[in-house]
Amino acid sequence: MTSENVDLHVPILARVEGEGAMHVQVSNGEVTDIRLEIYEPPRFFEALLRGRDYTEPADITARICGICPVAYQMSAVHAIERACGVAVGGEIRELRRLLYCGEWIQSHVLHIGFLHAPDFLGYESGIAIAADHPKMVESILTLKRTGNDIVDVLGGRPIHPVNIKLGGFYKAPSRAEMRSLREPLLQARETCVELIRWTAGFDFPDLQQDYEFVSLRHESEYPFNEGRIVSNKGLDIDASEFEQHSLEEHVAHSTALHSRLKDRGWYHVGPLARWANNFDLLSSDIQEFAAEVGIAPVENNPFKSIVVRGLETLHAIDESLRIVDGYAPPAKSFVDVPARAGVGWSATEAPRGMLYHRYEIDDEGIILAAQIIPPTAQNQPTIESDLRRFVEENLHLDHEELQLRCEQSIRNYDPCISCSTHFLTLTIDKS
Amino acid sequence: MDGQVTAQALVIGVGNRDRGDDAIGPVVVDVVRERFDDRYATGVVEGDLSDLSLSWHQDQDVVIVDAMVSGRPAGDVWEFDALEEKLRIDSGLLSSHGVGLAEAIELARILDRLPRSLTIIAIEATTFGQFDELTPEVAGAADRVVDRIEKLIDEKRTHARTRAV
């Protein structure tokens, strides 16, 4: 391989959720082709939902992903409740935020420790890290377990919760169950600070992009379930307007649709976007700690997303403690959501970015149409843009280093291609 | 994992209940619970297994039941002593996300978090489609596997008592 002609092909990407590949081609010193190829078969969940009862999406869509089922459940229930004209507040709303905190902790910590950190430290896997950093890996496992415990207490089990329903929960946790989370959360906070310091010490490849960061923004809270869809470049819309402003395109090399904003182009969802759009809503403790570890209020280097994920985990722990400490069991664990004909929209913040759902139901609660736009579909063009930029600026790197950094660029987004195995078989063609 | 670690033996089912034969691990745990009530601690893991080693105590006998693809006939049962031998990462044991079973056990080994005994019982599976039913051959293996788990745990306890004497 020379810097003039490069043909990198990674047929199976490792340490991502699902099945994807990467292809990079450079001819005469110019990037001629960049593709994040997603070849996992589509599963047609939207078609599956049509004709089902309006109470079912919370359970059905949870099965889309084993890492972020809560995100699917929350987007589904909020959209359908909106279609039915019901708003859920009070303690149930707080419990939903806590449930989402649990999922962020689970997902972010798994990604930081086992999927992304190996790239920065030069290990093949998180397992390999454990041999040299056993205490850190033990801490990571314990921290992730705290997220599991939250989802278990609220959802009935740590993966694919079964206690979620329209209007709230089948059963609300007792005070004792909520109190049982407190000590582990306090320990988790200390561990998380240690984890953030560890990741902040990594060497970050230099890549700066002028992103349009798109996320929810709530008037007073770092967003999980509610807020307007905003960007750092002036987008400010209700979830009901999202499809008027976005396009989903089929591209030949992907079974997932590519998303763009009309007249604006590719955009970035996920921790860096939430961070940029909502930094002022974080506690002063976290803002100051971010400055101490070198994270700016707007971070345009996607490789630093690993640290921002850690800081968001810290926020989720603080938010969990707030909710646990103030908890009073609700008189009833759900509000009634009677069916009525209508359309409902919702966007919530999955760990890896904004997740949009729309449902149309009839007056008997039968689903007539469903639309789901997951974060990885939204980020695909952005990932390809990062790859192009990174390769253009780093053609001096040797083949192995360039390939590793390209894979790392993809993992910056913690892409959730689908529920599937992940493993690595690598072939490289040299021009 | 949706189980409590209290008994001296722990049976863990790994797999996704909605993905055809991948459900066999959780189904075996259902049968264990039905047949033996609280005699064994039990748990089901549906997703990432990175923190599997936090599920057990080091003085427990642990049996993990999972689906496998190895080219054997559907429903064939394969048993493996994970303390004696390392499980190959590409051993054909299926995981749906994150860290898989083989990796989780290797992680436990590295962290010195292995239990007193650790046996993998893998059942040859054929279908993993979303919302598929278990194939009859795989479903039919559940009772045989539970019989084997009971015998296996008795053997492990006897062995532990003998060693203690």
Interface residues (C-beta under 8 A of the other chain):
Chain A: E17 R43 R63 C65 G66 I67 Q106 L110 G113 F114 L115 S125 G126 I127 A130 A131 P134 V137 E138 L141 T142 K144 R145 N148 D152 G156 R157 P158 I159 H160 C419 S420 T421 F423
Chain B: M1 D2 N16 D18 V44 V45 E46 G47 D48 S50 D51 S53 L54 I89 D90 L94 S95 S96 H97 G98 V99 G100 E103 E106 L107 I110 L111 Q130 F131
